[in-house]
Amino acid sequence: MQVKAITHNIRMSAQKMREVVRQIQGLPAAHAQAVLAVVPRKSARFVAKTLKSAIANAEDLKRNKKEYKDMNTDKLWIKEAVAGTATTLKRFVPKARGSAGPILKRSCHIKIVLSDE
């Protein structure tokens, strides 16, 4: 059985987020939480929050849905962890001779899929 959690519109670039997401790909969920707890990056906190949400979704589905009753929540592992780009806020800063320079404020989405198979 597969369970997923998605966090939308995090104000950080997807490139910075992917560095942390790749570290937990394919790990058991409990081990991934331990890894994220010691990673000293802002993006690790967002990934840990999304992973915690995916684990909570798995426990909730096991409790409330008949087809998920046989799912083993202790043996969950990260099947897929993806950080994709979201909308970019475009701002401008004044430059010399009346021109304007662009500022791109990037954001991203995190998707984590857990599996017990």
For each residue, the residues with C-beta under 8 A, 3 or more apart:
1: 61 67 68 71 115 116 117
2: 79 113 114 115
3: 54 57 58 61 71 76 113 114 115
4: 54 57 111 112 113 114
5: 50 51 53 54 57 111 112
6: 50 109 110 111 112
7: 10 46 49 50 53 109 110
8: 86 109
9: 86 87 107 109
10: 7 17 46 86 107 108 109 110
11: 105 107
12: 16 17 42 43 46 106 107 108
13: 16 17 106 107 108
14: 17 18 83 84 85 86 106 108
15: 18 19
16: 12 13 19 20 41 43
17: 10 12 13 14 20 21 43 46 47 83 108 110
18: 14 15 21 22 83
19: 15 16 22 23 41 43
20: 16 17 23 24 36 39 41 43 44 47
21: 17 18 24 25 47 81 82 83 110
22: 18 19 25 81
23: 19 20 35 39
24: 20 21 27 32 35 36 47 51 78 81
25: 21 22 78 80 81
26: 77 78 79
27: 24 31 32 35 77 78
28: 31 32 75 76 77 78
29: 32 33 51 54 55 76 77 78 114
30: 33 34
31: 27 28 34 35
32: 24 27 28 29 35 36 51 78
33: 29 30 36 37 48 51 52
34: 30 31 37 38
35: 23 24 27 31 32 38 39
36: 20 24 32 33 39 44 45 47 48 51
37: 33 34 48
38: 34 35
39: 20 23 35 36 44
40: 44
41: 16 19 20 44 45
42: 12 45 46
43: 12 16 17 19 20 46 47
44: 20 36 39 40 41 47 48
45: 36 41 42 48 49
46: 7 10 12 17 42 43 49 50 110
47: 17 20 21 24 36 43 44 50 51 81 110 112
48: 33 36 37 44 45 51 52
49: 7 45 46 52 53
50: 5 6 7 46 47 53 54 110 112
51: 5 24 29 32 33 36 47 48 54 55 78 112
52: 33 48 49 55 56
53: 5 7 49 50 56 57
54: 3 4 5 29 50 51 57 58 112 113 114
55: 29 51 52 58 59 73 76 114
56: 52 53 59 60
57: 3 4 5 53 54 60 61
58: 3 54 55 61 62 68 71 73 76 114 116
59: 55 56 62 63 73
60: 56 57 63 64
61: 1 3 57 58 64 65 68 71
62: 58 59 65 68 69 71 73
63: 59 60
64: 60 61
65: 61 62 68 69
66: 69
67: 1
68: 1 58 61 62 65 71
69: 62 65 66
70:
71: 1 3 58 61 62 68 116
72: 75 76 116
73: 55 58 59 62 76 116
74:
75: 28 72 116
76: 3 28 29 55 58 72 73 114 115 116
77: 26 27 28 29 114 115 116
78: 24 25 26 27 28 29 32 51 81 112 113 114
79: 2 26 113 114 115
80: 25 111 112 113
81: 21 22 24 25 47 78 110 111 112 113
82: 21 110 111 112
83: 14 17 18 21 108 109 110 111
84: 14 108 109 111
85: 14 88 106 107 108 109
86: 8 9 10 14 106 107 108 109
87: 9 107
88: 85 104 105 106 107
89: 104 105 107
90: 102 103 104 105
91: 102 103 104 105
92: 100 101 102 103
93: 100 101 103
94: 98 99 100 101
95: 99 100 101
96: 99
97:
98: 94
99: 94 95 96
100: 92 93 94 95
101: 92 93 94 95
102: 90 91 92
103: 90 91 92 93
104: 88 89 90 91
105: 11 88 89 90 91
106: 12 13 14 85 86 88
107: 9 10 11 12 13 85 86 87 88 89
108: 10 12 13 14 17 83 84 85 86
109: 6 7 8 9 10 83 84 85 86
110: 6 7 10 17 21 46 47 50 81 82 83
111: 4 5 6 80 81 82 83 84
112: 4 5 6 47 50 51 54 78 80 81 82
113: 2 3 4 54 78 79 80 81
114: 2 3 4 29 54 55 58 76 77 78 79
115: 1 2 3 76 77 79
116: 1 58 71 72 73 75 76 77
117: 1
